Amino acid sequence: MAVLGTAAVEALIPVAALIGIAFAMLQWYVVARVPVPSHAGEDDGDGGGGGSKQHGHGVRGTEEDEEEDGMDYLLVEARCAEIQRAISIGATSFLLTEYKYLAAFTAAFAAVIFVFLGSAGRFSARPSPCAYDASRECRPALANAAFSAVAFLLGAATSVLSGYLGMRVATFANARTALEARHGVGRAFAAAFRSGAAMGFLLASSALLVLYAAVNLFGLYYGDDWGGLYESITGYGLGGSSVALFGRVGGGIYTKAADVGADLVGKVERNIPEDDPRNPAVIADNVGDNVGDIAGMGSDLFGSYAESSCAALFVASISSFGAEHNLTAMMYPLLISAMGLLVCAITTVVATDVAEVRESDEVGPALKRQILISTVLMTAGIAAVTFLALPPSFTLFDFGNDKHVKNWHLFICVSAGLWAGLVIGYVTEYFTSNAYGPVQAVARSCRTGAATNVIFGLAVGYKSVIVPILAIAAAIYAGFRLAAMYGIALAALGMLSTIATGLAIDAYGPISDNAGGIAEMAGMPRRVRERTDALDAAGNTTAAIGKGFAIGSAALVSLALFGAYVSRAGITAVDVLSARVFVGLLVGAMLPYWFSAMTMRSVGSAALRMVEEVRRQFEVIPGLAEGLAVPDYATCVRISTDASLKKMMAPGALVMLSPLVAGTLFGVETLAGLLAGALVSGVQVAISASNSGGAWDNAKKYIEAGMSEEARSLGPKGSEAHKAAVIGDTIGDPLKDTSGPSLNILIKLMAVESLVFAPFFAAHGGIIFDHL
């Protein structure tokens, strides 16, 4: 028997979640001590301290600095507050509008879940034979339909909350990071990283707490029907990823339309700096960082966490854990997540209080250490949880057979996913950081124009797929060999066990990017912008690492959900030589390309409108180019908002409808092929797209920063090589921030949706193929 008792498990999980929330609040409080003055007596929208002008820890520079810079720092502070408020209002307005659309969608889809699952059991309110043990009676199909719909709504609500809270944290921190940069890169790094940690711990802790509460509340009705309980809980993951898909696509279209429009006209045509206040698209660009890279990313990683947890819980419920009602062992996935929160808290303290950053060249290594330290500490944490919560040996469901497993087998499964994530992170850093050869080669290729830059960037993206795929394959083999599909689900959970740290370093990037934009628009000294640029360059790499984690975990989660779907649909074997399966395989492999085409075209058409509007304003507003007039920022914000809300619908519908159409019309075997094809194809496209975009972005920054003699020979800003780099960056923007990160949601969302609707497909699917 396990060392931990039921009472201890019931206490440890919520306590760890509450500790995580408290730690997030502490980070928030420390950042809030940097005052941002209210603008014209109005609330700045972030709850920060009003117009304090203190020295030292405050925002004012020293008198010597003011004398040297020759500028009015009171005016600079007021500008920072005004810009931050504009960004916050724009981001909040967009998200609230987007969430109104999503509220209607989630309500309608919850009704679809109820009708489809209810019809699978003819809306019976009587107990029915259990799916995995016909000798026992379980809760009626009508109840499963209702609870699945409720779980879906709960997951959607938590995903919305994750995105919104992330945006609020980011808009709270951006001006504070810019103001702290006046006192050194170390203080600015601490502000940005603490803010990212506040978001990371808030989201990870809330996700764990809500899932744990849902399991316990649903359990009041289901009692000892654990199979039905955890089957209905899978709706939680479906709700989370459904909202995340629209958030990623909508936010990605918003931010990249503004970014591409601002760069093409501002940098290439007008030769003005990035984030120059004369550029009409600059506010929309900064708003986009928060609604796309922050809110969309927060919902995305929450969805990954929810689905990996639901997959592990569902597979465990039909094993000996569920049959013997061993609650401690059943809660093993949630205990892993709880341990991860404690480990990430220790890791964060190392970055902010133990090994503080003091110079610009220490920023990248500090972020890199976060991944390594959290991985090493989490390995020990996994061992502790494994040997305390699991019995020495047990049996797991393995497609009709009992697989005998020892507790140390599960330790290897979780650790394999954890260390595969580290490998993916470091490989991603190598291919996207301008400190290494691949990005420097992309920068050198700009000597001969944009065409060679694009060729080199694509090559870097394609090559970057190799090692991550091998790492994912190794984790899959280890997991399946030792613990069947449960092992794969645990490998996915292992990769996401340090999600709080992953979110912290991911959110750090957009916060630093916004800080640089605010510094430029507020007219801060050049030295301040150089410090924020150093933070931003490292942030581009951390964002790529975060996307790598999300894609890798999505592959593992999707495969685990695929196994659960095959089991629930009653498929004994998936034969690729079967015509039904192979047809699904081909179509599934095509879907990521269709989806990418839709999202890329959406960004392109929105960016086209943005470019035309920016050009128009430079032509018709007298004195704009000279800085004597204020551009019409609101029109550019409206263009991005309208485009993203309209264009996100079609890609989202493609993903949501594909499993329903395939399962209903062509049957469970064709749907199994569809899921396998989408998984294999989508992972490759997502990694290459994200890393190509990251390489192009950092090649541009390598030239702009003049980080070496070679980089200086390619510059300065406005040179032909720099213009070629900007073109490559604009091509990569929709790849790395719209299509690439959205594809990981595609593969896992289709899998969890198929699992939720598996009873309906098994009962009524195959309308066409059954008659041909």
C-alpha positions in Angstrom: 0.0 0.0 0.0 1.0 3.6 -0.5 2.6 5.6 2.4 0.3 8.6 1.8 -3.2 8.1 3.1 -6.4 9.5 1.5 -6.7 12.3 4.0 -3.1 13.4 3.3 -3.8 13.5 -0.5 -7.1 15.3 0.0 -5.1 18.0 1.9 -1.9 18.2 -0.1 -3.3 19.0 -3.5 -5.4 22.1 -2.5 -2.8 23.3 -0.1 -0.1 23.2 -2.8 -2.5 25.1 -5.1 -3.2 27.8 -2.5 0.6 28.1 -1.8 1.0 28.7 -5.5 -1.7 31.4 -5.6 -0.1 33.1 -2.5 3.3 33.0 -4.2 1.8 34.7 -7.3 0.3 37.4 -5.1 3.7 38.0 -3.5 5.4 38.5 -6.9 2.6 40.8 -7.9 3.0 42.8 -4.7 6.7 43.2 -5.2 6.2 44.5 -8.7 3.4 46.8 -7.6 5.9 48.6 -5.4 7.2 50.3 -8.5 4.8 53.2 -8.8 3.2 54.3 -12.1 1.5 57.7 -11.7 -2.1 58.1 -12.7 -2.6 60.1 -15.9 -4.5 63.3 -15.5 -5.9 62.1 -12.3 -7.5 59.0 -13.8 -7.0 55.4 -12.7 -4.2 53.9 -14.9 -6.2 50.7 -15.2 -3.7 48.5 -13.3 -4.3 49.3 -9.7 -0.8 50.6 -9.3 0.3 53.3 -6.9 -0.6 56.8 -7.8 1.9 59.5 -8.7 4.7 58.7 -6.3 8.0 60.2 -7.4 10.4 58.6 -5.0 14.1 58.0 -5.6 15.8 54.6 -5.1 13.2 52.0 -5.6 10.8 54.4 -7.3 10.7 55.4 -10.9 12.7 58.7 -10.8 16.2 58.7 -12.0 18.9 60.5 -10.1 19.4 64.2 -10.4 22.7 63.5 -12.3 20.8 61.3 -14.8 18.2 64.0 -15.4 20.9 66.6 -15.9 22.8 64.3 -18.3 19.7 63.3 -20.3 18.4 66.8 -20.4 14.7 65.7 -20.1 11.8 66.2 -17.9 11.3 62.9 -16.0 7.9 63.9 -14.7 6.7 64.2 -18.3 8.3 60.8 -19.1 6.5 59.1 -16.2 3.2 60.7 -17.3 3.7 59.4 -20.8 4.5 55.9 -19.5 1.3 55.9 -17.5 -0.7 57.2 -20.5 0.7 54.6 -22.9 0.2 51.8 -20.4 -3.4 52.8 -19.9 -4.0 52.9 -23.6 -2.6 49.4 -24.0 -4.6 48.1 -21.1 -7.8 49.5 -22.3 -7.3 48.2 -25.8 -6.4 44.7 -24.6 -9.3 44.6 -22.2 -11.8 45.8 -24.8 -10.7 43.2 -27.4 -10.8 40.3 -24.9 -14.2 41.2 -23.5 -15.5 41.4 -27.1 -13.9 38.1 -28.0 -15.3 36.5 -24.9 -18.8 37.6 -25.8 -18.5 35.6 -29.1 -17.0 32.7 -27.2 -19.8 32.7 -24.6 -22.4 32.1 -27.3 -20.2 29.4 -28.9 -19.6 27.5 -25.6 -23.3 27.6 -24.7 -24.2 26.2 -28.1 -21.5 23.5 -28.0 -22.4 22.5 -24.5 -25.9 21.8 -25.8 -24.4 19.8 -28.7 -22.4 17.7 -26.2 -25.6 17.0 -24.1 -27.7 16.0 -27.2 -25.1 13.8 -28.8 -24.0 12.0 -25.7 -27.6 11.7 -24.4 -28.7 10.2 -27.7 -26.0 7.6 -27.5 -27.9 6.1 -24.6 -31.4 7.1 -25.9 -31.6 9.7 -23.2 -32.1 7.0 -20.6 -32.3 8.1 -17.0 -31.8 4.5 -15.8 -28.5 2.9 -14.7 -26.8 1.1 -17.5 -24.0 -1.5 -17.7 -20.6 -0.1 -17.2 -18.5 0.4 -20.4 -15.6 -1.6 -19.0 -17.4 -4.0 -16.7 -20.8 -5.1 -18.0 -21.4 -7.0 -14.8 -21.7 -3.7 -12.9 -24.3 -1.0 -13.3 -23.1 2.6 -13.7 -24.7 6.0 -13.8 -27.2 6.6 -16.7 -26.2 8.0 -20.1 -28.3 11.1 -19.5 -26.2 12.0 -16.4 -22.9 11.5 -18.2 -24.2 13.8 -21.0 -25.2 16.5 -18.5 -21.9 16.3 -16.4 -19.8 16.3 -19.6 -21.5 19.5 -20.7 -21.0 21.1 -17.3 -17.3 20.1 -17.3 -17.0 21.6 -20.8 -18.4 24.9 -19.5 -16.2 24.8 -16.5 -13.1 24.2 -18.6 -14.0 27.0 -21.0 -14.6 29.4 -18.1 -11.2 28.5 -16.5 -9.5 29.0 -19.9 -11.1 32.5 -20.3 -10.1 33.4 -16.7 -6.5 32.2 -17.5 -6.3 34.4 -20.6 -7.8 37.4 -18.9 -5.7 37.2 -15.8 -2.6 36.8 -17.9 -3.4 39.9 -19.9 -4.0 41.9 -16.7 -0.7 40.9 -15.2 1.1 41.8 -18.4 -0.4 45.2 -18.8 0.2 45.8 -15.1 3.9 45.2 -15.5 5.0 46.6 -18.9 5.4 50.3 -17.8 7.0 49.2 -14.5 9.6 47.2 -16.4 10.4 50.2 -18.6 10.7 52.5 -15.6 12.9 50.0 -13.7 15.2 49.8 -16.8 16.3 53.3 -16.0 18.1 51.9 -12.9 19.8 49.0 -14.7 19.0 45.8 -16.6 18.9 43.8 -13.4 16.0 45.7 -11.9 14.1 45.6 -15.2 14.7 41.8 -15.5 13.4 41.2 -12.0 10.2 43.2 -12.7 9.5 41.4 -15.9 10.3 38.0 -14.5 8.4 38.4 -11.3 5.4 39.5 -13.4 5.7 36.4 -15.6 5.9 34.3 -12.4 2.8 36.0 -11.0 1.0 34.9 -14.2 2.5 31.4 -14.3 1.7 30.5 -10.7 -1.8 32.1 -10.8 -2.7 30.1 -13.9 -1.1 26.8 -12.9 -2.5 26.9 -9.3 -6.0 27.9 -10.4 -6.1 25.1 -13.0 -5.1 22.5 -10.4 -7.6 23.8 -7.8 -10.5 24.0 -10.2 -9.9 20.5 -11.6 -9.5 19.0 -8.1 -12.7 20.7 -7.0 -14.6 19.4 -10.1 -13.4 15.9 -9.4 -14.7 16.0 -5.8 -18.0 17.7 -6.7 -18.8 15.3 -9.5 -17.8 12.5 -7.2 -20.7 13.3 -4.9 -23.0 12.1 -7.6 -21.0 9.4 -9.2 -19.9 7.6 -6.0 -18.0 4.5 -6.9 -18.6 4.9 -10.7 -15.1 6.2 -11.3 -15.2 5.3 -15.0 -18.2 7.5 -15.6 -16.8 10.2 -13.3 -13.5 10.6 -15.2 -15.1 10.1 -18.6 -17.3 13.2 -17.9 -14.3 15.1 -16.5 -12.7 14.9 -20.0 -15.1 17.6 -21.0 -13.0 20.0 -18.8 -10.1 19.5 -21.1 -12.3 20.0 -24.2 -13.6 23.3 -22.9 -10.2 24.6 -22.1 -8.7 23.8 -25.5 -11.8 25.0 -27.4 -11.4 28.5 -25.9 -7.6 28.3 -26.3 -8.0 27.6 -30.0 -10.0 30.7 -30.7 -7.9 32.7 -28.3 -4.7 31.7 -30.0 -6.0 32.2 -33.5 -7.9 35.5 -32.8 -5.1 36.9 -30.7 -2.5 35.8 -33.2 -4.3 37.4 -36.1 -4.7 40.6 -34.1 -1.0 40.9 -33.0 0.5 39.9 -36.3 -1.7 42.1 -38.4 -0.5 45.1 -36.4 3.1 43.9 -36.2 3.5 43.3 -39.9 1.8 46.6 -40.8 3.9 48.6 -38.4 7.2 47.0 -39.5 6.7 47.1 -43.3 5.7 50.8 -43.4 7.7 52.0 -40.4 11.0 50.2 -40.7 11.2 49.4 -44.4 9.4 52.4 -46.0 9.8 55.2 -43.5 13.0 54.1 -41.9 11.8 55.0 -38.4 12.6 53.0 -35.2 10.5 50.2 -33.9 7.7 51.4 -31.7 8.2 55.0 -32.8 5.1 57.0 -31.6 4.8 58.4 -35.1 3.7 55.0 -36.4 -0.1 54.7 -36.3 0.0 50.9 -35.7 2.3 51.0 -32.7 -0.4 50.9 -30.0 -2.2 48.1 -31.8 1.1 46.2 -32.0 1.6 46.5 -28.2 -2.0 45.5 -27.5 -1.5 42.5 -29.7 1.4 41.3 -27.6 -1.0 41.0 -24.7 -4.0 39.5 -26.4 -2.0 37.0 -28.5 1.3 36.2 -26.8 -0.1 36.5 -23.3 -3.8 35.8 -23.2 -3.7 33.2 -26.0 -0.6 31.5 -24.7 -2.1 31.3 -21.1 -5.2 29.7 -22.4 -3.1 27.4 -24.6 -0.9 26.0 -21.8 -3.9 25.8 -19.5 -5.6 23.6 -22.1 -2.5 21.4 -22.4 -2.4 21.0 -18.6 -6.1 20.2 -18.4 -6.0 17.6 -21.2 -2.9 15.8 -20.0 -4.4 15.6 -16.5 -7.8 14.4 -17.8 -6.1 11.9 -20.1 -4.1 10.4 -17.2 -7.1 10.4 -14.8 -9.4 8.7 -17.4 -6.9 6.0 -18.3 -6.2 5.4 -14.6 -9.9 5.1 -13.8 -10.2 2.0 -16.0 -7.2 0.4 -14.4 -6.7 -1.4 -11.1 -6.6 2.1 -9.4 -10.2 2.6 -10.4 -11.4 -1.0 -9.9 -9.9 -1.0 -6.3 -10.9 2.6 -5.6 -7.4 3.5 -4.6 -7.9 7.3 -4.3 -4.2 8.0 -3.5 -3.0 6.3 -6.6 -5.8 7.8 -8.7 -4.7 11.3 -7.7 -1.1 10.6 -8.7 -1.3 12.9 -11.7 -2.6 15.8 -9.6 0.1 15.1 -6.9 2.7 15.5 -9.6 1.3 18.9 -10.6 1.1 19.9 -6.9 4.8 19.0 -6.5 5.6 21.0 -9.6 4.2 24.2 -8.0 6.5 23.8 -5.0 9.5 23.1 -7.2 8.8 26.1 -9.4 8.5 28.4 -6.5 12.0 27.4 -5.3 13.3 27.8 -8.9 11.8 31.3 -9.1 13.5 32.5 -5.9 16.8 31.4 -7.4 16.3 33.8 -10.3 15.0 36.8 -8.4 16.8 36.6 -5.0 19.8 34.1 -5.1 21.5 34.6 -8.5 20.4 38.1 -9.5 20.9 39.4 -13.0 23.2 42.4 -13.1 24.4 42.7 -16.7 22.7 42.3 -20.1 24.7 39.3 -21.1 23.4 37.5 -17.9 19.7 37.6 -18.9 19.7 34.6 -21.4 21.7 32.3 -19.1 19.5 33.2 -16.1 16.4 32.1 -18.0 18.1 29.0 -19.3 19.1 28.1 -15.7 15.4 28.2 -14.8 14.6 25.3 -17.1 17.5 23.3 -15.9 17.1 23.9 -12.1 13.3 23.2 -12.3 14.0 19.9 -14.2 16.6 18.7 -11.8 14.5 19.5 -8.7 11.4 18.1 -10.2 13.1 14.8 -10.9 13.6 14.4 -7.2 10.0 15.6 -6.5 8.6 13.0 -8.9 10.6 10.3 -7.1 9.2 11.4 -3.8 5.6 11.5 -5.0 5.9 8.2 -6.8 7.2 6.1 -3.9 4.9 7.8 -1.4 1.6 7.7 -3.4 1.8 4.4 -5.4 1.8 0.8 -4.2 4.9 -1.2 -5.2 3.0 -3.0 -8.1 -0.3 -2.8 -9.8 -2.1 -3.5 -13.1 -3.1 -1.2 -15.9 -5.5 -1.5 -18.8 -3.6 -2.3 -22.0 -6.2 -2.7 -24.8 -7.9 -5.7 -23.4 -5.0 -7.1 -21.4 -3.7 -6.4 -17.9 -0.2 -4.9 -17.8 1.7 -5.5 -14.6 3.5 -2.3 -13.6 5.8 -1.3 -10.8 5.8 2.1 -9.2 9.4 2.9 -10.4 8.1 2.4 -14.0 5.8 5.4 -13.6 8.8 7.4 -12.2 10.6 6.7 -15.5 7.6 7.6 -17.6 7.1 11.0 -15.9 10.8 11.7 -15.9 11.1 10.8 -19.6 8.5 13.5 -20.5 10.2 16.0 -18.1 13.7 15.6 -19.6 12.3 15.4 -23.1 10.9 18.9 -22.4 14.4 20.0 -21.3 15.9 18.7 -24.6 13.2 20.4 -26.6 13.8 23.7 -24.7 17.6 23.6 -25.3 17.4 22.6 -28.9 14.8 25.4 -29.5 17.1 27.9 -27.9 20.0 26.8 -30.1 18.0 27.3 -33.3 16.3 30.5 -32.3 18.9 32.4 -30.2 21.2 34.9 -31.9 24.0 33.7 -29.7 24.4 30.6 -31.8 25.4 29.7 -35.4 21.9 29.0 -37.0 20.5 32.5 -36.4 23.9 34.2 -37.2 23.9 32.3 -40.5 20.4 33.6 -41.2 21.6 37.1 -40.4 24.6 36.7 -42.8 22.3 35.6 -45.5 20.6 39.1 -45.4 23.7 40.5 -47.3 22.2 39.2 -50.5 18.6 40.2 -49.9 15.3 39.0 -48.5 15.2 35.9 -50.7 18.3 34.2 -49.3 17.1 35.2 -45.8 13.8 33.4 -46.3 15.6 30.3 -47.7 18.0 30.1 -44.7 15.2 30.7 -42.2 13.1 27.9 -43.7 16.1 25.6 -43.6 16.7 26.4 -39.9 13.0 25.6 -39.1 13.1 22.3 -40.9 16.3 21.2 -39.3 15.1 22.2 -35.9 12.4 19.5 -36.1 14.9 16.5 -35.9 16.0 16.4 -32.3 12.6 17.4 -30.7 10.9 14.6 -32.6 13.5 12.1 -31.5 13.1 13.2 -27.9 9.3 12.9 -28.2 9.6 9.5 -29.8 11.9 8.3 -26.9 9.4 9.6 -24.3 6.6 7.8 -26.2 8.5 4.5 -26.4 9.5 4.6 -22.7 6.0 5.5 -21.6 4.2 2.9 -23.7 6.8 0.2 -23.0 6.5 0.5 -19.3 2.9 1.6 -18.6 0.9 1.5 -21.9 -1.2 4.6 -22.6 -1.1 5.6 -19.0 2.7 6.0 -19.3 2.3 8.3 -22.3 -0.2 10.4 -20.5 2.2 10.7 -17.6 5.1 11.6 -19.9 2.9 14.5 -21.1 2.2 15.5 -17.6 5.9 15.3 -16.8 6.7 17.7 -19.6 4.1 20.1 -18.2 4.9 19.5 -14.5 7.0 22.7 -14.4 4.4 24.7 -16.2 4.6 27.6 -13.7 8.2 28.2 -14.6 7.4 27.7 -18.3 4.7 30.3 -18.2 6.9 32.7 -16.3 9.7 32.7 -18.9 7.2 32.7 -21.7 5.2 35.7 -20.3 8.5 37.5 -19.6 9.1 38.0 -23.3 5.9 40.0 -24.3 6.2 42.0 -21.1 9.8 43.0 -22.0 8.7 43.7 -25.6 6.0 46.0 -24.4 8.4 47.7 -22.0 10.7 48.5 -24.9 7.8 49.9 -26.9 6.8 52.1 -23.9 10.3 53.3 -23.5 10.5 54.3 -27.1 7.1 56.0 -27.2 7.7 57.8 -23.9 11.0 59.3 -25.2 13.3 57.6 -22.7 17.1 57.8 -23.1 18.8 55.4 -25.6 20.5 53.5 -22.7 17.0 52.5 -21.4 15.9 51.2 -24.8 19.2 49.2 -25.1 18.4 47.5 -21.8 14.9 46.6 -22.8 16.1 45.4 -26.2 18.5 43.0 -24.3 15.6 41.7 -22.3 13.4 41.4 -25.4 16.1 39.5 -27.4 16.2 36.9 -24.6 12.4 37.0 -24.5 12.1 36.0 -28.2 14.1 32.8 -27.4 12.1 32.0 -24.2 8.9 32.5 -26.2 10.1 29.9 -28.8 11.1 27.6 -25.9 7.6 27.9 -24.5 6.0 27.1 -27.8 8.4 24.1 -28.0 7.1 22.8 -24.7 3.5 23.4 -25.7 4.0 21.5 -29.0 5.9 18.6 -27.5 3.4 18.2 -24.7 0.5 18.4 -27.2 2.0 15.5 -29.1 2.1 13.3 -26.0 -1.3 14.4 -24.8 -2.8 13.8 -28.2 -1.4 10.3 -28.3 -2.7 9.5 -24.8 -6.1 10.8 -25.7 -6.0 8.8 -28.9 -5.4 5.7 -27.0 -8.3 6.5 -24.6 -10.5 7.2 -27.6 -9.7 3.9 -29.3 -10.5 2.1 -26.0 -13.7 4.0 -25.4 -14.9 3.5 -29.0 -14.4 -0.2 -28.8 -11.7 -0.4 -31.5 -9.6 -3.5 -31.1 -6.8 -2.5 -33.5 -6.1 0.4 -35.8 -5.0 -1.2 -39.1 -3.3 1.4 -41.4 -3.8 -1.1 -44.3 -7.6 -0.8 -43.9 -9.1 1.5 -46.5 -11.3 3.2 -43.8 -8.3 4.0 -41.6 -5.9 5.0 -44.5 -8.4 7.5 -45.9 -8.7 9.1 -42.5 -4.9 9.1 -42.2 -4.4 11.0 -45.4 -7.1 13.6 -44.7 -5.8 14.1 -41.1 -2.3 14.8 -42.4 -3.8 17.4 -44.7 -5.7 19.3 -42.0 -2.7 21.1 -40.5 -1.9 22.5 -43.9 -5.5 23.6 -44.5 -5.6 25.2 -41.1 -2.3 27.0 -41.6 -3.4 28.3 -45.0 -6.5 29.8 -43.4 -4.6 31.5 -40.5 -1.8 32.7 -42.7 -4.2 34.2 -45.2 -6.2 35.8 -42.4 -3.0 37.5 -41.1 -2.1 38.5 -44.6 -5.4 40.2 -45.5 -5.5 42.0 -42.1 -1.9 43.1 -42.5 -2.8 44.4 -46.0 -5.5 46.7 -44.5 -3.1 47.8 -41.8 -0.3 48.7 -44.2 -2.8 50.7 -46.3 -4.1 52.6 -43.3 -0.6 53.4 -42.0 0.5 54.7 -45.4 -2.7 56.7 -45.6 -2.1 58.4 -42.3 1.5 59.3 -43.2 0.2 60.9 -46.4 -2.9 62.8 -45.1 -1.9 63.9 -41.6 0.3 67.0 -41.9 3.4 66.9 -39.8 3.1 63.2 -38.8 6.4 62.1 -40.4 8.2 64.9 -38.6 6.6 64.1 -35.2 4.5 67.3 -35.2 1.1 65.5 -35.2 -0.4 62.6 -33.3 -1.5 59.6 -35.4 -4.9 58.0 -35.3 -4.1 54.9 -33.2 -7.7 54.0 -32.7 -8.4 53.2 -36.3 -5.5 50.7 -36.4 -6.7 49.1 -33.2 -10.2 48.8 -34.8 -8.7 47.2 -38.0 -6.9 44.5 -35.9 -9.9 43.9 -33.7 -12.4 43.5 -36.6 -10.1 41.3 -38.6 -9.3 38.9 -35.7 -12.9 38.5 -34.6 -14.1 37.8 -38.1 -11.2 35.6 -39.3 -10.9 33.4 -36.3 -14.3 31.7 -36.9 -13.4 29.6 -40.0 -10.2 28.0 -38.7 -11.9 27.2 -35.4 -14.9 25.7 -37.2 -12.5 23.5 -39.2 -11.0 22.0 -36.1 -14.2 21.6 -34.2 -16.2 20.1 -37.0 -13.6 17.7 -38.4 -14.0 15.0 -35.7 -17.8 15.4 -35.6 -18.1 15.0 -39.4 -15.5 12.1 -39.7 -16.9 10.2 -36.7 -20.6 10.6 -37.6 -20.4 10.1 -41.4 -17.4 7.7 -41.7 -17.2 5.9 -38.4 -14.8 5.4 -35.5 -12.0 3.7 -37.5 -11.8 6.5 -40.1 -11.7 9.0 -37.2 -8.9 7.1 -35.6 -6.9 7.5 -38.8 -7.8 11.2 -39.0 -6.4 11.7 -35.5 -3.2 9.8 -36.2 -2.6 11.7 -39.4 -3.2 15.1 -37.8 -0.9 14.3 -34.9 2.0 13.1 -37.1 1.7 16.0 -39.6 0.8 18.7 -37.2 3.8 18.3 -34.8 6.3 18.6 -37.7 4.6 21.7 -39.2 4.2 23.4 -35.8 7.8 23.0 -34.7 9.3 24.1 -38.0 7.0 27.1 -38.3 7.6 28.3 -34.8 11.4 28.0 -35.0 11.7 29.5 -38.5 9.8 32.6 -37.2 11.9 32.8 -34.1 15.2 32.6 -36.1 14.1 35.3 -38.5 13.0 37.6 -35.5 16.3 37.2 -33.7 18.4 37.6 -36.9 16.8 41.0 -37.2 17.6 41.8 -33.6 21.2 40.5 -34.1 21.7 43.1 -36.8 19.9 45.9 -34.9 21.9 45.4 -31.7 25.3 45.2 -33.4 26.3 42.4 -31.0 29.5 41.5 -32.9 31.8 42.9 -35.5 30.0 40.8 -38.1 26.6 42.1 -36.9 27.8 45.7 -37.1 29.0 45.2 -40.6 25.5 44.2 -41.6 23.9 47.2 -40.0 22.9 49.8 -39.0 19.1 50.0 -38.9 17.9 51.0 -42.3 20.7 49.3 -44.2 19.8 46.9 -47.1 20.7 43.9 -45.0 18.5 45.2 -42.1 15.6 45.7 -44.5 16.0 42.1 -45.8 16.0 40.9 -42.1 12.8 42.9 -41.4 11.1 41.3 -44.4 12.1 37.8 -43.1 10.8 38.8 -39.6 7.4 39.8 -41.0 7.1 36.6 -42.9 7.9 34.7 -39.7 5.5 36.6 -37.5 2.4 34.7 -38.5 4.3 31.4 -38.6 5.6 31.7 -35.0 2.7 33.6 -33.4 -0.4 32.4 -35.2 -0.2 29.2 -37.3 2.6 27.4 -35.4 1.3 27.7 -31.8 -2.3 27.1 -32.9 -1.4 23.8 -34.5 -0.6 22.2 -31.2 -4.2 23.1 -30.1 -5.5 21.5 -33.3 -4.0 18.1 -32.7 -4.9 17.8 -29.0 -8.4 19.4 -29.4 -9.4 17.0 -32.1 -8.3 14.1 -29.9 -10.1 15.2 -26.7 -13.2 16.0 -28.7 -13.2 12.5 -30.2 -12.9 11.0 -26.7 -15.8 13.0 -25.4 -18.0 12.1 -28.3 -16.8 8.5 -28.5 -20.0 6.9 -27.1 -22.0 8.7 -29.8 -19.7 7.7 -32.6 -19.6 4.1 -31.4 -23.4 4.0 -31.3 -24.4 5.9 -34.4 -21.3 6.7 -36.4 -20.4 5.5 -39.9 -23.6 6.6 -41.7 -21.8 6.6 -45.1 -19.2 3.9 -44.9 -21.6 1.4 -43.3 -23.6 1.5 -46.5 -20.8 1.5 -49.0 
